[in-house]
Amino acid sequence: MASFVSRTYRRWRYGEPIVVVSGLPRSGTSMAMKMLEAGGLSLVIDGIRSADEDNPKGYFEDERVKDLGQMEDKSWLADARGKAIKIISYLLKDLPRDRNYKILFMRRDVHEVLASQTKMLERRGEDTESDDEQMLELYGNHLWIVGRLLKRELHLEALDVHYKTVLEDPQGEAQKMRDFLELPLDLGKMAGVVDERLYRNRR
């Protein structure tokens, strides 16, 4: 009850929330952004990073996000209220507390995340710095820390969105996303952009 009252007060004080799509790299964040765009929600993107073989539908990113941890002036985020922005899970802790955020947190099997990440790095000619077991442990520890953050901080409200479930039931998952965000999104169009052919790294 206390958290409900606190969140209601924060809504009144800080205005409508910023919709954040987050998760580990290669967990389906770009797919979720495309769903929101198709549903009618405006996105905060700069178009600098173009579509490629790893993300043929596009990345839907804003380069300013990468500097959130070191950035002193984050006032530009005020313009993201009522819009969606992609922010990697490692940077959620750096979101200023004088805003409200509704977070769609993408969940994907960490073995699939690792496989997808490895293939992307190989295509770019880059080496991974840790072996698979180390990376899986790092991912697990990080997700545990993020889970605690999302439960503890009143400025963050989160809904877990499972990558595989979206591919299996795009309409149903789009409904859950719309209900959580409390926005008049077009479910049919959201579901229509989900492309199961892009599920290329299956466990």
C-alpha positions as CSV (number, residue, x, y, z in Angstrom):
1,M,0.0,0.0,0.0
2,A,2.8,2.4,0.9
3,S,4.6,1.8,-2.4
4,F,1.3,2.4,-4.3
5,V,0.8,5.7,-2.5
6,S,4.4,6.7,-3.1
7,R,4.2,5.9,-6.8
8,T,1.0,7.8,-7.1
9,Y,2.6,10.8,-5.5
10,R,5.6,10.5,-7.8
11,R,3.3,10.5,-10.8
12,W,1.7,13.7,-9.6
13,R,5.0,15.4,-8.9
14,Y,7.1,14.2,-11.8
15,G,4.6,13.7,-14.6
16,E,4.1,10.8,-17.0
17,P,6.7,8.1,-17.0
18,I,9.5,7.5,-19.5
19,V,9.1,4.1,-21.1
20,V,12.4,2.2,-20.9
21,V,13.1,-1.0,-22.8
22,S,16.0,-2.7,-21.1
23,G,17.8,-6.1,-20.6
24,L,21.0,-7.7,-21.5
25,P,22.5,-7.1,-24.9
26,R,20.9,-9.5,-27.5
27,S,17.9,-10.2,-25.3
28,G,15.2,-8.8,-27.6
29,T,15.3,-5.1,-26.7
30,S,15.3,-4.0,-30.4
31,M,12.2,-6.2,-31.0
32,A,10.4,-4.6,-28.1
33,M,11.2,-1.1,-29.4
34,K,9.9,-2.0,-32.8
35,M,6.7,-3.4,-31.2
36,L,6.1,-0.1,-29.3
37,E,6.8,2.0,-32.4
38,A,4.3,-0.1,-34.4
39,G,1.8,0.2,-31.6
40,G,1.9,4.0,-31.9
41,L,4.4,5.1,-29.2
42,S,7.0,7.7,-30.1
43,L,10.7,6.6,-29.7
44,V,13.8,8.4,-28.6
45,I,16.3,7.3,-31.2
46,D,19.0,9.1,-33.3
47,G,19.3,6.6,-36.2
48,I,23.1,6.7,-36.0
49,R,23.5,2.9,-35.7
50,S,21.9,1.5,-38.8
51,A,20.4,-2.0,-39.3
52,D,22.9,-4.8,-40.1
53,E,23.0,-8.6,-40.2
54,D,22.8,-8.9,-36.5
55,N,19.8,-6.6,-36.2
56,P,18.2,-6.4,-39.7
57,K,15.2,-4.5,-38.3
58,G,17.3,-1.8,-36.7
59,Y,18.8,-1.1,-33.3
60,F,16.5,1.8,-32.1
61,E,19.2,3.5,-30.0
62,D,20.2,7.0,-28.9
63,E,23.9,7.4,-28.5
64,R,23.5,9.7,-25.5
65,V,22.4,6.7,-23.4
66,K,25.9,5.2,-23.5
67,D,27.3,8.1,-21.4
68,L,24.6,8.1,-18.7
69,G,27.1,6.8,-16.1
70,Q,29.4,9.8,-16.6
71,M,26.9,12.4,-17.7
72,E,26.3,15.2,-15.2
73,D,23.5,16.9,-17.1
74,K,20.7,14.4,-17.8
75,S,18.0,17.0,-18.3
76,W,17.5,15.8,-21.9
77,L,15.6,12.8,-20.5
78,A,12.7,15.1,-19.6
79,D,11.9,15.1,-23.3
80,A,11.5,11.3,-23.2
81,R,8.5,11.4,-21.0
82,G,5.6,9.6,-22.7
83,K,8.1,8.1,-25.2
84,A,10.2,4.9,-25.3
85,I,13.9,4.7,-25.0
86,K,16.3,1.8,-25.0
87,I,18.7,1.6,-22.1
88,I,20.9,-1.4,-21.4
89,S,20.4,-3.0,-18.0
90,Y,23.9,-2.0,-16.8
91,L,22.8,1.7,-17.0
92,L,19.5,1.5,-15.1
93,K,21.2,2.4,-11.9
94,D,22.3,5.7,-13.5
95,L,18.8,7.0,-14.3
96,P,18.0,10.2,-12.3
97,R,15.5,9.8,-9.6
98,D,13.6,13.0,-10.4
99,R,11.7,11.1,-13.2
100,N,9.3,8.1,-13.3
101,Y,10.2,5.1,-15.4
102,K,8.1,2.2,-16.6
103,I,10.6,-0.5,-17.7
104,L,9.9,-3.4,-20.0
105,F,12.8,-5.7,-19.0
106,M,13.6,-8.3,-21.6
107,R,14.4,-11.8,-20.3
108,R,16.1,-14.4,-22.5
109,D,17.9,-17.6,-21.7
110,V,21.5,-16.4,-20.9
111,H,23.0,-19.2,-23.0
112,E,21.1,-17.9,-26.0
113,V,22.2,-14.3,-25.1
114,L,25.8,-15.5,-24.9
115,A,25.6,-17.4,-28.2
116,S,24.1,-14.4,-30.0
117,Q,26.7,-12.0,-28.5
118,T,29.5,-14.3,-29.5
119,K,28.4,-14.5,-33.1
120,M,28.0,-10.8,-33.3
121,L,31.5,-10.2,-32.1
122,E,32.9,-12.9,-34.4
123,R,31.3,-11.1,-37.4
124,R,33.0,-7.9,-36.3
125,G,36.3,-9.6,-35.9
126,E,36.4,-8.9,-32.1
127,D,37.5,-11.3,-29.4
128,T,35.5,-12.1,-26.3
129,E,37.5,-11.3,-23.1
130,S,36.1,-14.1,-21.0
131,D,35.2,-17.7,-21.5
132,D,31.6,-18.9,-21.6
133,E,31.4,-20.0,-18.0
134,Q,32.8,-16.7,-16.7
135,M,30.3,-14.8,-18.9
136,L,27.4,-16.9,-17.7
137,E,28.3,-16.2,-14.1
138,L,28.7,-12.5,-14.8
139,Y,25.3,-12.4,-16.5
140,G,23.7,-14.2,-13.6
141,N,25.2,-11.9,-10.9
142,H,24.3,-8.9,-12.9
143,L,20.6,-9.9,-13.4
144,W,20.4,-10.6,-9.6
145,I,21.6,-7.1,-8.8
146,V,19.3,-5.5,-11.4
147,G,16.4,-7.5,-9.9
148,R,17.0,-6.0,-6.5
149,L,17.3,-2.5,-8.0
150,L,14.0,-2.8,-9.7
151,K,12.2,-4.0,-6.6
152,R,13.8,-1.4,-4.3
153,E,13.6,1.9,-6.2
154,L,10.3,3.7,-6.3
155,H,11.1,5.6,-9.5
156,L,11.4,2.3,-11.4
157,E,8.4,0.1,-12.2
158,A,9.2,-3.0,-14.2
159,L,7.5,-5.7,-16.2
160,D,9.4,-8.8,-17.2
161,V,9.0,-9.6,-20.9
162,H,10.2,-13.0,-22.0
163,Y,11.8,-13.1,-25.5
164,K,10.7,-16.6,-26.3
165,T,7.1,-16.0,-25.1
166,V,6.8,-13.0,-27.3
167,L,7.8,-15.1,-30.3
168,E,5.3,-17.8,-29.3
169,D,2.4,-15.5,-28.4
170,P,3.0,-11.9,-29.7
171,Q,-0.6,-10.8,-29.3
172,G,-0.8,-12.0,-25.7
173,E,2.5,-10.4,-24.7
174,A,1.6,-7.2,-26.5
175,Q,-1.5,-7.1,-24.4
176,K,0.6,-7.5,-21.2
177,M,2.9,-4.7,-22.3
178,R,-0.1,-2.4,-23.1
179,D,-1.8,-3.1,-19.8
180,F,1.4,-2.4,-17.9
181,L,2.1,0.9,-19.7
182,E,-1.5,2.0,-19.6
183,L,-1.3,3.4,-23.1
184,P,-3.7,3.0,-26.1
185,L,-1.3,0.9,-28.2
186,D,-2.4,-1.0,-31.3
187,L,-2.1,-4.7,-30.3
188,G,-2.5,-6.0,-33.8
189,K,0.3,-3.8,-35.2
190,M,2.6,-4.6,-32.2
191,A,2.1,-8.4,-32.8
192,G,2.5,-8.0,-36.5
193,V,6.1,-6.9,-36.4
194,V,7.3,-9.9,-34.4
195,D,9.4,-12.0,-36.7
196,E,10.2,-15.5,-35.5
197,R,12.7,-16.0,-38.3
198,L,15.1,-13.7,-36.3
199,Y,15.2,-16.3,-33.5
200,R,18.5,-17.6,-34.7
201,N,20.2,-18.6,-31.5
202,R,18.1,-21.3,-29.8
203,R,19.2,-23.3,-26.9
